[in-house]
Amino acid sequence: MKLIMKTEFDNLRLNDDHSYDTDTNTDKKVVKIYCREQLIAKMIKHKKSIRYFGIDNYQHFLTDQ
């Protein structure tokens, strides 16, 4: 997985064809986005740091807006 922009992550998350799952711990939150049970992106928020990751070909899952 590689770093992606927040807008690209939001595009993937808001797509109705994709599902997402949220895991929360005391100071860490992970949001994973799936397309047909395949993990395509994730967001990791640890304290004040937020990182967005996507698989190598995540651009194929983006929608035009």
Secondary structure by P-SEA (a helix, b strand, c coil): cccccaaaaaaaaacccccbbbbbcccbbbbbbbcccccccbbbbcccbbbbbbccccccccccc
